[in-house]
Amino acid sequence: MKTPSIAKGRILIYRIFDVAVEIDLSLIERRSGESGRRLKFSKYPYMKALEIPDPPIAFDLQPFVMSLFGGDIKVNVVAKAYDFGVISIAFDIPLPEGTEFSELEAVTRRLDVDGSIGAKAGEYVSQLMDTLKDSVTGAAVKWDFLEDYMIFYVERLGDGLHGVTSEEFLRTYDPSKLLLYEEKELSEFTKRETMRHSFSYYPDDLAVIHVDNAFLIDPTGSLDMPDILEFANAQFLELRYYDHVIDNELETIYAELTSKSPVALFRLREYGRLVKKMTRTVSEITELTEKVNNALKVTEDIYYSRIYRTFMSLLRSRDWEVSITEKLQVIINTYKMTHDEIALHRGHLLELGIIILIVLEIILFIVK
C-alpha cells in the first residue's frame, strides 16, 4: 500500500504566555457574551476522565493569510484565557486537500524556525491584554517565558483510504521524521523512541505524543485531544515560571541575609521585614501552584487521562513540582532560622535592658 495523501487536516501551532497572577474568567464570560466560549470535552465515553473546575474561555481572533503549500492559506486564530494567569494563542492552518506527507514535512520544518509566528502571537496577546485588562490581576506579560507546541491533525486520509486502521496506516507512513522535523532518514532506534508514546482507542484513530509536538488521526474532527495537550502545556509553563520566581526570591533572601549578617541588635526591624517577606512568598507561591495543579483533575483512568498523564510525564512536570516544593522548604527553613535568631537577639536585648536598669538603680542608690 502506497503512502496516502491527506484529504482533510490541519496544523495547530501554539504559543502560550504567562500574563498575570490571575484572570477572572467569570467576569470575562459575563462581558463577552456569545463571543467567548468555555472549554468542554465532547467525545463520549471518555469525556469524564478529566474534570476542569474553571474551564478556560476561548475567543476567535482576526484571521490572517500565510503563503504555504504553494498558495495563500487563511490561518484562523483562537485564544484561550486560563484562570491561573495564562493566555494561549493557537494558529489553525488548514491543509489543502491532497497534501502529501512529504509536503507536510517540508512545510513543518519551515514553520518550526519561522520567527514571524512568535511575533504574530505576541501582537495578539498584547491586543487581548488591552481588551481583558479589567479582568486581570497582576497583569504583566513575561515575554521570556512561553511554551510552544505543534500538532499535526489528520481528519481524513485521501486516495480512498479513509477509515483504514491506524496499524495499516503506520505500515505505509512513519511520522517520526515529521515529529522530529528531520529531513534525513532516521535509525530504527530513533523511530521506536519517537513512536513509543502512541495511543489508539478505536481502530481508525491514532495519537502519537511527543515532547515538542503530536501527530493525531481522528475521523471525528474533535478538538478534545489538542485541547488536553494545550491545557497541559499551560500548566507546565506555570510550573516553570514559579520555579523561576522562587529562584529569584532565594537570591534576594541570600543577598539580604549576607548584607545583614551577623544579626545586629539595631537591625532587628530589617530582619523582621525580611521574615514577613519570606512568609508571604511561601504563602503566595504555595497557593498559586496548588491552583495550577488543581486546574485539571484526573477522575478516571481511561483514554484521555492516560494521554494527559503520559504527556505531563514527558514534560517532567513532577520534577518541576518537586523542585518548587524543595525550594519552598529551603525558604521555610531559612525563615525558621532567621526567626529564631531574631528571638535570640531580642532576648539578649531584653537582658541587656534589665542589666542597664539594675546598674542605674545601683548608681542612683549610691548617689543618694
Disulfide bonds with the S-S distance in Angstrom:
none
